[in-house]
Amino acid sequence: MELTVECQKRTAESKPNTLRRNGLIPAVLYGHDGTESVALTMNAKVAETLVKKASLNNTLINLNIPDASWSGKTLLREVQTHPAKGFIYHLSFFAVASQKSLEVEVPLHFVGEAVGVKLSGGMLDPVMNEVTVQCPPDKIPDAIEIDVSGLDVGDALHIREIPLPAGVQVVGDPDQVVASVLRLQGATTEETESAAE
């Protein structure tokens, strides 16, 4: 998924709280020109919509800055919110056009019903709900689907077994458990009683 938003350059004398009172959110862009950063402002309603639709460090955002004659692909790196009132306080973007490869967080979606849950009364235990991957900016997956229907009680799925799109690699220990099927205490008792009968 890609989104497109527009920002304006922020002048050095503008005060963040004054901007917020005027319906603007302070923002910053990193990585577009080495270590240089650009102070920006964004319409508060646009910022709220963006934060609802975009995932941190995952969703590609086409950022346009007309008064700086710059546009490019970015990731939303940080969203600061007011500690008491919860409204957006500040956004940070990171330009990715010049990056050949990125490390990003991708959510895991478990699909299917594990055989150990369906037939043996076990419980699926998703140990991880997201994973760090390395891939080119144009290959960032929105999510990775994992079919758990083959897992029985006592089975575990590891990082090395995650099905990945072309060009995407998982960063981390390949032996780390992603999900497993646990035996419930009640199921053990029932099985023992039925065996005794």
WOLINGI-V522875 format. One record per residue. N is the residue number from 0. RES is the residue in one small letter. PHI is phi as a letter, one per 20 degrees, with the letter a starting at -180 (NA if undefined). PSI is psi in radians with two decimals (* if undefined). D_LAST is the distance of its C-alpha to the last C-alpha in whole Angstrom. Layout:
n:N res:RES phi:PHI psi:PSI d_last:D_LAST
n:N res:RES phi:PHI psi:PSI d_last:D_LAST
This chain:
n:0 res:m phi:NA psi:2.35 d_last:56
n:1 res:e phi:c psi:2.51 d_last:60
n:2 res:l phi:c psi:2.73 d_last:62
n:3 res:t phi:c psi:2.26 d_last:65
n:4 res:v phi:c psi:2.84 d_last:67
n:5 res:e phi:c psi:2.43 d_last:71
n:6 res:c phi:c psi:2.89 d_last:72
n:7 res:q phi:c psi:2.68 d_last:75
n:8 res:k phi:f psi:2.52 d_last:77
n:9 res:r phi:d psi:2.31 d_last:77
n:10 res:t phi:f psi:2.66 d_last:80
n:11 res:a phi:f psi:-0.55 d_last:81
n:12 res:e phi:e psi:-0.15 d_last:82
n:13 res:s phi:f psi:2.36 d_last:79
n:14 res:k phi:e psi:2.30 d_last:77
n:15 res:p phi:g psi:-0.76 d_last:73
n:16 res:n phi:f psi:-0.62 d_last:73
n:17 res:t phi:f psi:-0.73 d_last:76
n:18 res:l phi:g psi:-0.80 d_last:74
n:19 res:r phi:f psi:-0.68 d_last:71
n:20 res:r phi:f psi:-0.46 d_last:73
n:21 res:n phi:e psi:0.26 d_last:75
n:22 res:g phi:n psi:0.39 d_last:72
n:23 res:l phi:d psi:2.60 d_last:71
n:24 res:i phi:d psi:2.23 d_last:69
n:25 res:p phi:f psi:2.52 d_last:70
n:26 res:a phi:b psi:2.97 d_last:69
n:27 res:v phi:b psi:2.56 d_last:69
n:28 res:l phi:d psi:2.21 d_last:69
n:29 res:y phi:d psi:2.79 d_last:69
n:30 res:g phi:m psi:0.01 d_last:69
n:31 res:h phi:e psi:-0.39 d_last:72
n:32 res:d phi:b psi:1.25 d_last:74
n:33 res:g phi:m psi:-2.21 d_last:73
n:34 res:t phi:e psi:-0.04 d_last:73
n:35 res:e phi:f psi:2.55 d_last:75
n:36 res:s phi:c psi:2.75 d_last:73
n:37 res:v phi:c psi:2.21 d_last:74
n:38 res:a phi:e psi:2.31 d_last:74
n:39 res:l phi:c psi:2.93 d_last:73
n:40 res:t phi:c psi:2.68 d_last:72
n:41 res:m phi:b psi:2.51 d_last:70
n:42 res:n phi:g psi:2.30 d_last:70
n:43 res:a phi:g psi:-0.68 d_last:67
n:44 res:k phi:f psi:-0.68 d_last:66
n:45 res:v phi:f psi:-0.73 d_last:66
n:46 res:a phi:f psi:-0.74 d_last:64
n:47 res:e phi:f psi:-0.76 d_last:61
n:48 res:t phi:f psi:-0.74 d_last:60
n:49 res:l phi:f psi:-0.81 d_last:60
n:50 res:v phi:f psi:-0.56 d_last:58
n:51 res:k phi:f psi:-0.63 d_last:56
n:52 res:k phi:e psi:-0.56 d_last:56
n:53 res:a phi:e psi:2.60 d_last:56
n:54 res:s phi:d psi:2.42 d_last:54
n:55 res:l phi:g psi:2.35 d_last:55
n:56 res:n phi:l psi:0.48 d_last:56
n:57 res:n phi:c psi:-0.80 d_last:55
n:58 res:t phi:e psi:2.23 d_last:56
n:59 res:l phi:f psi:2.29 d_last:60
n:60 res:i phi:c psi:2.13 d_last:63
n:61 res:n phi:e psi:1.90 d_last:66
n:62 res:l phi:d psi:2.16 d_last:68
n:63 res:n phi:d psi:2.28 d_last:72
n:64 res:i phi:c psi:1.49 d_last:75
n:65 res:p phi:g psi:-0.74 d_last:78
n:66 res:d phi:f psi:-0.05 d_last:80
n:67 res:a phi:d psi:0.07 d_last:79
n:68 res:s phi:l psi:0.80 d_last:79
n:69 res:w phi:c psi:2.41 d_last:76
n:70 res:s phi:b psi:2.58 d_last:73
n:71 res:g phi:a psi:3.06 d_last:70
n:72 res:k phi:e psi:2.36 d_last:66
n:73 res:t phi:c psi:2.92 d_last:64
n:74 res:l phi:d psi:2.55 d_last:61
n:75 res:l phi:e psi:1.93 d_last:60
n:76 res:r phi:e psi:-0.61 d_last:60
n:77 res:e phi:b psi:2.45 d_last:60
n:78 res:v phi:c psi:2.01 d_last:60
n:79 res:q phi:e psi:2.33 d_last:61
n:80 res:t phi:c psi:2.71 d_last:60
n:81 res:h phi:f psi:2.24 d_last:62
n:82 res:p phi:f psi:-0.56 d_last:60
n:83 res:a phi:e psi:-0.78 d_last:60
n:84 res:k phi:e psi:-0.30 d_last:61
n:85 res:g phi:n psi:-0.05 d_last:59
n:86 res:f phi:f psi:2.79 d_last:61
n:87 res:i phi:f psi:2.34 d_last:62
n:88 res:y phi:d psi:-0.65 d_last:65
n:89 res:h phi:a psi:2.53 d_last:65
n:90 res:l phi:c psi:2.54 d_last:64
n:91 res:s phi:c psi:2.27 d_last:64
n:92 res:f phi:d psi:2.63 d_last:65
n:93 res:f phi:c psi:2.14 d_last:65
n:94 res:a phi:f psi:2.35 d_last:67
n:95 res:v phi:d psi:-0.04 d_last:65
n:96 res:a phi:g psi:-0.63 d_last:67
n:97 res:s phi:e psi:-0.06 d_last:69
n:98 res:q phi:e psi:2.21 d_last:65
n:99 res:k phi:f psi:-0.57 d_last:64
n:100 res:s phi:b psi:2.51 d_last:61
n:101 res:l phi:c psi:2.70 d_last:59
n:102 res:e phi:d psi:2.14 d_last:56
n:103 res:v phi:c psi:2.72 d_last:54
n:104 res:e phi:e psi:2.28 d_last:51
n:105 res:v phi:c psi:2.25 d_last:49
n:106 res:p phi:f psi:2.60 d_last:46
n:107 res:l phi:d psi:2.31 d_last:42
n:108 res:h phi:d psi:2.04 d_last:41
n:109 res:f phi:e psi:2.21 d_last:37
n:110 res:v phi:c psi:2.74 d_last:36
n:111 res:g phi:n psi:2.90 d_last:33
n:112 res:e phi:d psi:2.13 d_last:30
n:113 res:a phi:g psi:2.40 d_last:28
n:114 res:v phi:g psi:-0.57 d_last:25
n:115 res:g phi:f psi:-0.41 d_last:23
n:116 res:v phi:e psi:-0.79 d_last:23
n:117 res:k phi:f psi:-0.78 d_last:23
n:118 res:l phi:d psi:-0.45 d_last:20
n:119 res:s phi:d psi:0.08 d_last:18
n:120 res:g phi:m psi:0.37 d_last:19
n:121 res:g phi:f psi:-3.09 d_last:22
n:122 res:m phi:c psi:2.29 d_last:25
n:123 res:l phi:f psi:2.25 d_last:29
n:124 res:d phi:d psi:1.68 d_last:31
n:125 res:p phi:f psi:1.82 d_last:34
n:126 res:v phi:f psi:-0.60 d_last:36
n:127 res:m phi:c psi:2.45 d_last:40
n:128 res:n phi:d psi:-0.05 d_last:41
n:129 res:e phi:b psi:2.84 d_last:44
n:130 res:v phi:b psi:2.60 d_last:46
n:131 res:t phi:e psi:2.24 d_last:49
n:132 res:v phi:c psi:2.77 d_last:51
n:133 res:q phi:d psi:2.25 d_last:54
n:134 res:c phi:a psi:2.86 d_last:56
n:135 res:p phi:f psi:2.70 d_last:60
n:136 res:p phi:g psi:-0.58 d_last:60
n:137 res:d phi:e psi:0.07 d_last:60
n:138 res:k phi:d psi:0.18 d_last:57
n:139 res:i phi:f psi:2.07 d_last:55
n:140 res:p phi:f psi:2.51 d_last:52
n:141 res:d phi:f psi:-0.65 d_last:51
n:142 res:a phi:a psi:2.85 d_last:47
n:143 res:i phi:d psi:2.13 d_last:45
n:144 res:e phi:e psi:2.33 d_last:42
n:145 res:i phi:c psi:2.11 d_last:39
n:146 res:d phi:e psi:2.03 d_last:36
n:147 res:v phi:d psi:0.12 d_last:33
n:148 res:s phi:f psi:-0.39 d_last:31
n:149 res:g phi:e psi:-0.05 d_last:30
n:150 res:l phi:e psi:2.24 d_last:28
n:151 res:d phi:d psi:3.03 d_last:25
n:152 res:v phi:g psi:2.26 d_last:23
n:153 res:g phi:n psi:-0.20 d_last:25
n:154 res:d phi:e psi:2.67 d_last:28
n:155 res:a phi:c psi:2.58 d_last:31
n:156 res:l phi:d psi:2.32 d_last:34
n:157 res:h phi:d psi:2.87 d_last:38
n:158 res:i phi:g psi:-0.71 d_last:41
n:159 res:r phi:f psi:-0.29 d_last:42
n:160 res:e phi:e psi:0.01 d_last:40
n:161 res:i phi:f psi:2.25 d_last:42
n:162 res:p phi:f psi:2.16 d_last:43
n:163 res:l phi:d psi:2.52 d_last:47
n:164 res:p phi:f psi:2.81 d_last:50
n:165 res:a phi:g psi:2.40 d_last:53
n:166 res:g phi:n psi:0.02 d_last:55
n:167 res:v phi:d psi:2.29 d_last:52
n:168 res:q phi:c psi:2.47 d_last:51
n:169 res:v phi:e psi:2.40 d_last:49
n:170 res:v phi:e psi:2.21 d_last:50
n:171 res:g phi:p psi:3.12 d_last:48
n:172 res:d phi:f psi:2.05 d_last:45
n:173 res:p phi:f psi:-0.34 d_last:44
n:174 res:d phi:e psi:0.00 d_last:41
n:175 res:q phi:f psi:2.40 d_last:40
n:176 res:v phi:f psi:2.31 d_last:37
n:177 res:v phi:e psi:-0.73 d_last:37
n:178 res:a phi:b psi:2.67 d_last:34
n:179 res:s phi:b psi:2.91 d_last:30
n:180 res:v phi:d psi:2.09 d_last:27
n:181 res:l phi:e psi:2.60 d_last:25
n:182 res:r phi:e psi:2.23 d_last:21
n:183 res:l phi:e psi:2.58 d_last:20
n:184 res:q phi:g psi:-0.74 d_last:19
n:185 res:g phi:f psi:-0.68 d_last:17
n:186 res:a phi:f psi:-0.66 d_last:16
n:187 res:t phi:f psi:-0.77 d_last:15
n:188 res:t phi:f psi:-0.78 d_last:12
n:189 res:e phi:f psi:-0.74 d_last:11
n:190 res:e phi:f psi:-0.68 d_last:10
n:191 res:t phi:f psi:-0.74 d_last:9
n:192 res:e phi:f psi:-0.73 d_last:6
n:193 res:s phi:f psi:-0.58 d_last:5
n:194 res:a phi:f psi:-0.67 d_last:5
n:195 res:a phi:f psi:-0.67 d_last:4
n:196 res:e phi:f psi:* d_last:0
